[in-house]
Amino acid sequence: MAALPPTLNPAQLDAVHHLAGPCLVLAGAGSGKTRVIVHKIARLLQVGLEPRQVAAITFTNKAAAEMRERAKALVGPRAAKDLVVSTFHSLGVRMLREDGARIGLKPNFSILDGDDVLGVLRDAGGTTDAKTARHWQWAISRWKNQGLNAGQALAVAASDDEAVAAKVMQRYEERLAAYQAVDFDDLIGLPLKLLAADADARAKWQERFRHVLVDEVQDTNAVQYELLKALVDHADDRRRGRFTAVGDDDQSIYGWRGATLDNLRRLPQDFPALKVIPLEQNYRSTGHILRAANAVISGNPKLYPKTLWSALGEGEPVRLIECDGEEHEAERAVAFIQSIRGQGGAKLADFAVLYRANHQAKAFEQKLRAAQIPYRVSGGQSFFDRAEIKDLVAWLRLLVNPDDDPAFLRAVTTPRRGIGHTTLGRLGEFAGRWKTSLFEALHSPSLETAVGAKALAALHEFGRTVNDFEYRARHTEGGEAARALLLDWLQDIGYEQHLHDGEDNAKLAAARWSNVLDFVDWIAKRCGGEIVQDGGTFETERQSVLQVAQTISVIASLAERGDDADVVTLSTLHAAKGLEWPHVFLAGVNEGLLPFTGRDGDDADAAPGRLEEERRLMYVGITRAQRTLAVSTLRRRKRGRETVAGVPSRFIAEMKLNESQPKVDPKDRLKALRAQLAARAPAPTGAG
């Protein structure tokens, strides 16, 4: 392999060339962390590691796809194909598919999505109330992310409600074991259990990955950190620690879902030879924007001090815009967009309106529509959340794991085939009595004692359909063959007609069928060894339809669908992390919104660490901007059905904006710009 190109700054080069031990790269916002990761991958291959011995782990499929594409450009397609570039959850699936049997899990286990989990929890807790089941789901997820089992959760339960949730957790776990199913949190917890319980498995996976790179390490929860340790902490070589962790303590904003800065604190304790390398040169934002960001974050205690700087020049001062209320604020945002576009050169995709809470989007949507400015709301419904896609995913899950009862119940009723709730109820009682799955119960000779002859025939026909589809899916590889199989199967079960029968609107039914065809194409590409994601294409090995089905739940749960349309982005601050725009309008920077006070009155000042995380969220918002940043506050704002006085956020003062700087009204700026353009226009000439 050729020498690495001299395109890295000294700190980046230090991180890339440090191979003698564990390394923590403190990557400030916009400091080129992905560039460092892919160049370090190339460096590891230069010194003799095989591509399959290098694992790069991140949090989203989008980030993994970008990392793979950039690595491919640097090390070549052949080497990039064998690299392990994946999310934590995809890595967990890989480990459990190979070695889950060591802890009692079949290779064809099912992965439950959020709706499936709620269904199992309602059954385990004996409730039909979705809200109650949702609270159990949140509590159980939190405990799992802390590495607690049901017994340990009961021991730490802080209230009667939590004690009930812990008891439900016990019954929930029993059902998952019976279904040979796992939930999303198990994809981290069970691989950790595997490595902790089985020395041979631990040695195998430590040998498999000779170097592990972890992106966004500040976003790891307790179990993810322990999994990383189990992969890299060799008992015979503890000081070496073959890993590179990349992250930024100033961008840790996911405490509400279990991420903890304690992991960054623990790294130098668990790995005394850890080398810490700060990346402070920012390649994204101008000087004015970075000074505001540095000033805000200086209010937080520092784990690892750093100060961002930029060679991009001072740029425009940060604009502070005071608004009368939400509608006025949305008008100002539209004027901000129009004024910059009026100067020429800016696309709509160059603009983002960022806010703390989803409910703030409504006013901006209304004003953008009125101005005929197209937009998209980040975090809208995922393609994989559509009912028609979830129907087909249930069928595919059943192929992989016939013991997956939630998938069975969805598939057997979609489309309907004369199998009603009474029949399913009797089938469920029969399966429960004999401690078997619903699908396995279909083949019991004594089932005829539980259901009538007509229902039995319908159940047997469904079983034959599934078995036939499973056989064909197992033996069908390649894109065109997969597409033909899936289309034949959809015709056999009458799915297109099912969609038209279920919709009064023919156009809506046609749109849903179009989504189904997109899904077929999506699977076919993966079977053919081609993956297209977020504008990039990379090759992998050809797979059977069944092999693609084995990983589809994780792909569906983590997928972000790229969209290159020229539209304004509306986004929460949490969803905006990792992204950037030339021009950002940061809205609603008021006490109660940012920092946020919840509906139940929980104050950011009251909970330990909450204010620091809210300040980091403000820092993330500021550093999304490349060239222009406007920050708005409200004189009056809505709180529920009331209108209350708006108090500017303490973060405004912390930004230390130049007080002599005039506050810019984009409407006034637009008027002035139009006047200038009118003055420059040539005078009309007469006809004669």
N, C-alpha and C positions, 0 to 999 in steps of 0.2 A: 504494500500500500504506500502511496506517495506521502510525503510529509504534509502535515496539516498546514493549511493556508494561514499566513500571518495576519489574521483579521480579528484577533482577540486582544483586549486590553490586558495590562499586567496582572490584575486580580483574576480575570477569567483564565488566563494562561496558568496561573498558580493552581487554580482549582482543577484544571484539566490534567495537569502533569503530576498532581499529588497522588501517588499510587502506593505509598509506603504504609498507609493505615487509614483509619476511618476519617471521613471528611464531612464537615458541615459547611455548606455554601449559603451564606446569608444573602439571599438575592432580593435586594430592594426592588420596589415597583419599577418596571420598565428597564431592568438592568441586564436583560439578555440571558435569563436563566435557561431557557430551552436551548439556546445556542451553546451554552456551557455543557448541558447534558449530552447533546448529540456529538459535540467534539470530544467529550470524555469517552463516549462509546467508541468513537474512532480510535482514540488513544489506546484504549484497552485492547482493541483488536490488533493495533500495531505491536503491542508488547507480547502477543502470542495467545490471547484468549480466543476461543472459538465463539462465533456469534451466538450459538445456543447457550453459552455459559454466561451471557450478560443479560440481566433482567432490568428493565426500566419500568417502574410502577408509578402510575398517576391515578387521578380520581375520576376522570370522565373519558368516554370513548372519543370525544372530540379532541381532547388533549393527547390521547394515545395515538390517534390517527395523524395529527400534526407532527408528533415526535417521530413516528415511523417514516413519514414522508421526508422529513428533513434529514433523518439518518440515512435514508435511501439515497438522497442526493449526495451525501458526503462519503459513504462507504460502498455504494453501489447496490444494485437490486439484489444480487445473489446473497451478499452478506446480510442485508437488511431483512431478507425473507426469513432467516433463521433466528433473528433477534427475538427475545421475549419482551414485547412492548405491550403492556396491558394495564387495565385497572386492577386495584386490589381485589375486587370481586371476581373478575375474570380469572385472575391467578388462582383464587380460591377454588373456582370451578375446576380448573385444570388439575389441581392437587387432589381434589376429592374424587374426580373421575378416575384418576390413576390409583389412588391409595385409600379411598374412603372405606373400602371393605375391611381395612385394618381396624376401623372403629365401628363396624357394623352397618355401613351404608352401602347399598347396592350401587354399581356404576351408573345405572339408569335412574337415579333419584330425580325427583321433580323439584323445581324451584317455584315457590309460591309467590305471586305478586300481592300487592297490598289488598286488593279486593278478596283474593282467596284467603289471606290471613284473617281478615275480618269475619269471613264466613266460618272459619274454623274456631275463632275465638267466641263467636256467638254461640256456637254449639258447645264449646268447652265450658263457657260460663253460664249457659242456660238462659240467655237473654235474646230478645229480638231487637233491642235498642242499639242502633248503630253508633250513637254518641258514646254510650257506655263502652261498647267494644273498642271504639277508637281510642278512648282513654287507656284501656288495657293495652292496646297495641303500642301506644307511645311509651308507657311505663316499661313494658317488656323489652322493647327495643333499647331503651335507655340502660336497663340492667344488662342486657346482652353486650352492649358496647362497653360496659364497665367490666365485662368478664364474669358476671355473676350468673349462677344457675338459680332455679326456682327456690331451693332451700336457702341459699344465701340471700336472695332477694327478700324472702319472708323475714329473715333475721334483721335486715336493715330497713324494713318498711317503716315509714315515718308516720303513717296514719292508718285508720281502719280501711280506707279505700285502697291504699297501697297493699295492705295485707290481703285483701280480696283479690287484687290483681296478681299477687304472687302465687296465690292458690290456683287461680285460673291458669297462670303460666305453667304450673305443674301438669295440669290436664292437657293444656295446649301442646306441651312437649311430648306427652304420651301419644297424642294423635299424630303429630308429625312423624314420630318413629313408626307408628303403625302404617302411615301412608307412604313411608319411604320418601319423605319430602323434607325440604329445608326452606327457611325463609331467607331474606336478603342478608340479615345480620349473621346467620349461620355460615355464610360463605367466607366469613373471616374467623368466626369463633371455632368452627369445626376443624379447619386446617391447623389452627393453633393447638387444639386438643390433640390432633393427630401427631404433630411434632413433639408435643410434650409427653405423649403416652407411648410412643414407639421410637426407640433409639435408631432402629434401622431406617425408618422413614425420614427421621431427622438428618441422618448422615447422607441419605440419598439426595435430599433436596439441597442440603448445604453444598454437596459436591456438584450437583447440577448447576447451581448458580455460583460462579466464582466471583462475581461482583454484582451487587444490587444497587441500582440508583433509584431513589425515591423523590418524586416531585411533590411540592406543596406539603412538606413534612409537618408544618404547623397545623394542618387540617386533620391529622391522624387522631383517632380516638385511642383509648387505652389498649384495646384488643389489637388494633392494627399495629401499634408500636411493639407489642409483645410478639406479634407474628414476624415483624421485621427483625427483632432481636433473635428469634428462634432460627431464622434463616441465615444470619450472618455472625452470630456470637459463637465461635468455635471454642470448645472447651480446651483444646490443645494450643490455641493461638489467640487468646482473648485480646491481646493488645493490637492485633492486626485489624480485625473488624473490616471485612471486605465490603464496604458500602460507601456511597456518597449520598448524603441527604441534602436536599435543596429546599429552602423555604425562607420565610420572613415572619418573624414574630410580630411585626407591625401590621400584618395582614391576616391575623388569626381572627376570623369573624363567624366561626361556626360552633361556638360553644353550646348553642341550643340543641345541636344534634350530636353532641358527645365529644367534639374535638377539644383537645386540652393542650395548653401551653406547657403543662408539666412535662410533656414528652421532650420538648426542647431543653427544659431544665435538666432532665435526667440524662441526656446524651453524654455530656462530659463526665458524669458520675459513672455511668455504665461502661463508657469507653474512654478511659483516662488518656489514651493517646490521640484523642480527637483533635483534628486541626480545624480551626474556624477561620473561614475566608470570607470577609464581607465584600459584596459587590455594590459599590456606591454610585458609580456613574450611570445616570439614567439616560436612555436613548429615546425616550418617548416625549417628555414634557419640557416646556420652556422654564426659564428661571423663575418667573413670577409664580407659576403654578407650584413648582417644587418648594419654594420658600414657604408658601402657605401650607403645604403638606407637612414639611418639616416642623413648622411652628405648632401645628395642631398635635402631632404625635409626640412632641416633646413633653406634653402633659402626662404621658404614661410612664410608669417605671420601665426601665430598659433591661432586658435580658442580655442583649448584645448591642452596644451602642453603634450607630451608623448615621451618616448624614448624606442624603442624596444630593447630587449635583449634576448639572447638565452643561454640555458644550453647545447647546442649540440656540443660545442667545436668550435675552430677557423676555421677548415676546410681549403680548398684550397684558396689561394688569388684569387681575381677577376682578370681575364685575360683581358688585353687590346690588341686588335689585329688591326693593321693598314693594310689596304688593298688598292691596286692600283685602283680598280674600282669594279663595281657590280659583274662581273664574278669572279674576284679574291676573293671577299668576299664570294661568294657562294662556291667556292672551299675550302676556309678556314673553312666554316661551315661543309662541308662534312668531312674534315680532323679532325675537332673537334669531330664529332660523331664517326668516325672510330677509333680515338686514344683512346677514353674512352672505346669503346666496345672491343678494343684489349686487355684491361686490364682484361676483363671478368666480367660477372655478370650484365651488363647493357642491357636492352631490348631497341628496337627502340622506344617503347612507353614512355621511360624515357626521351626523347629528344624533345625540342621545339625550333623552330626558330621564334623569335618574331620581328615585325617591325611595323612602324608607319602607313604606307599606303598600300593598297592592291596591287598597281602596283609593289611593291618591291618583291612580291612572285615569279615572273616569272623566274628570274635567279636561285633561289634556286630550283624551280621545275625542271629546265633543268639539273642542276648538280646532283640532287638526282636521276633523271631517268638515267643519264649517269652512275652513280655509282651503279645502280640497288638497290637503297634503297627505299622501299615503304614509302609513305607519304600520309597525307590528309591535305587539306586546310580548316581550320576552317572557318565557315561562307559560305560554298558552298550551292548549291541549296537545299532548304528544301524539304523533301518528299511532304509536302503539297503545294509546289509551282509547282509541276508537273501538266501539263495540264490535264491529265486524272483524277487526284485527284480533281482538281478544278471543272471539269465537274460534278463529282458525288456530291461534296459539294454543288454545285448550286441546284441540284435536292433536296437535303436534306433541304436546306434553304427554298425552295419553299414549302415543306411540312409544315414547321414550320410557315411560313408567306406567304400566297398566294398573299399578296400585295407587295412582294419583286420583283419589276420590273427588276432589274439587274439579279437576279437569274432566273426569268422567261425567259428572252431573251437568256441566256446561255442554259438553259434546253430545250427550245423548238427547238433549232437548233442543239442539241447534244444528240443523233444522229439526222441527218436531216430526216424529215418526210414529205417532200413536202410542207413545209411552208417557203416561200422565203421572201426576203427583202421587196418586194412590199406589200405582205400580212401583214407583221409586221408593215410596215409604216402606212398602212390604219388602222390597229388595234390600233396603237399608237395615231393616230389622233382621232379615235373614243373615246378611253379612256380619252384623254385630253379634248375633248369636253364635256364629261359627268362627268369629274373629278372623275374618278375611276381607279383602278389598271388594268393592262393588263389582269391578270387572271380573275378578276371579270367581265371584259368586255366580256370574252368568253361566259358568261351565259346570256347576254342581248338578249332579243327577237329581238331587232332592229338591231343587229349586221349584219344581212343578207343584210341590206341596204348599208353596208360599204365594204363588201368583197363578192367574188363570191361563188357559191355553193360548188365547190370543195375545195376551201380554208377553207370555213366554216366547212365542214365535217372534214377536217384535224385538225382544231383548237379544235373542239368538242371532237375528239378522243384523242387529247393530254390532254384535261381537264379531261376526264374520266380516263386516265392512272394515272394522278396525284392524283385524288381523291381516286382511288382504292388503290394506294400505300400508301397514307396518312392513310386510314382506317386500312390497314393491319399493318403499322408501329406503329400506336397507340395501337394496341391490341397484339403486338408481344413482349414478354419479354424472357430473357434468351439467353445464347450464341448460342446454336445450332439452336434454332428457328429463331434467328436473322440472322444467317449465311444462313439458307435455304431461308428465305424471300429475302435477298439481292441478292443471286445467281439467284433465280427465276425472280426477277425484272430485273436484268441485261440481262438475256436471253430474257425476254419479249420485252425489248427496243432494243435488238440487239447490245449491246455495244461492245462485243468482235469483232463482224464483222465490226463494225464502226472503230475500231482501225486498223484492217487489211486493210480495204479499204483506210484508210488515210495514210498508210506507204508503201513505196516501198520496204523497208527492212523487211522481215518476222521476223527476229530475234529481231529487234527493236519493232515491234508490239507485239511480245510475251513477251518482257521485260516490256512493258507498261501494258499488261494484268496481268503480275505477280504483278506489283505494285497495280493494282486494287484488286487482291485477298488478298494482304497484308492489304489493306484498309478495306476490308470486315472482315478480321480476327480481325483487330484493333477495329472495331465497335462491333463485336460479343463479344469480351472479356469484353468491358465495359457494354454491355447489361447483361452479365453473372455475373457482380459484381467483375470482376478481371481486374486490371489495371497493366500492365507491362511497366515500364519506366526506362530507364537508368540502366538496370540490376537488378532493384528491383521490387518486386511484392507486392501489397497490395490490400485488399478487400474493396469493398464498396457495397451499396445496388444494387440489380438487377434493371435494367431499361428497358423501352421499347425502340425500335429503335427511336421513335419520341423524347423521352426524351434525348437520346444521341445526336440526331440531334440538339436539342435546344442549346447545349453548344459547338457544334463542331467548330464553327468559332473561338472562343477564344482558344480552345485547339490547333487548327491548327496553329493559329497565334503565339502562344507562345511555341510550342513544339520544343524541341531539341531531336533529335534521338541519343541515345547512340551508341557507336561503340567501342568495346573492342579489335579491331584489333591491332596487334603489328606493329605500323607505327609511323614515325616521324610526329609531328604536326607542320604545318606552320600556323601562326596566327597573326592577327593584335593585338596590345596591348589592344585595347578596348575589343576585343572578348576574350582575355586571362584572363580578370579580374575574380577572383573567382576560378581560376585553379592554378595548381602547377605541376612542373616537377623536377626530380632530377637534370637534366642538361639543362641549358638554354643558347642559343646563341642570344644575343640582338643585332640586326643588324641596320646599317645605323644611328648611333648616331652622326649625323652631323647637323650643323646649316642649317635650311631650311627643314630638315626632322624631327628632334626631338631636339628642338622645330620646329614645322611645319610651313612652309610658303605656303599658298594655291596658286593655279594656278593664282588667280586674284591678287596675290601679297600681300594679307593681312598678315602682319607681327605679330608674337606673341608678340612683344614689343608694338605694336600700340594699340591693343584692351585691355581695362581694364579687368584684370583677366585672359587673355589668357595665358600669360607666366606661371602664377601660376598653371593653369590647365595642361599645357604641362609638368611642373615639376612633378606634381602628377602622370602623365602618365608614366614618367621615373621611378618614385618610384614604381608604380605598376609593371612595367616590371622587375625591379631588384628583387622585393620580390616574383616573381613567382618561383625563383630558390631555390632549397633545398640544393644541395651540391656543384654544380659547375656553375659558371657564367662567360661567355665570352662576352665582349662588343666590337663591331667592329666599326671602323670609316673608311671613304673613303678619299683617297687623291684626287681622281677625281670622280665626279658623274654626272649622266645624269640629265639634266633638260629640259624636252621636247625633242627636237631633238638636243640640244646642250650638249656638255661636258664642265663642269665648274670645277674650283678648289674646292676641298672639304675642308671645315673648320670644325674641330672637334667641337662637341656640347659643349656649356658652361657647360653642365651637367657632362661632363667627368672630368673637373677640380673640379667641386663641389663634386664629389665622393671622392676626396682626397685619391686616391690610392697611395700606397707607391712608390715614384718616383724611388727608387733604385731597385724595383722589376723588374726583367727581363721580357720583353715582349715575350710571348710564341707564337711561330709559331707551330700550330698543325701538320703541315707537318713534321717539324723537330722532333717533339716529336714522331710521328708515326715511322719515320725512326729509331730513337734511340731505340724505343720499339722493332721493328723488329730485330735490331742488337742484343739486349739483348736476345731475344728469340732464335735467331740463335746460339748465343754463348752457351746457355744452352742445346741445342739439343744434344743427344748422337751421338758420331761419328759412321759412318756406319761400319759394320763389313764385312770382306771378305767372299767369298763363300766357300773357302777351308780352 
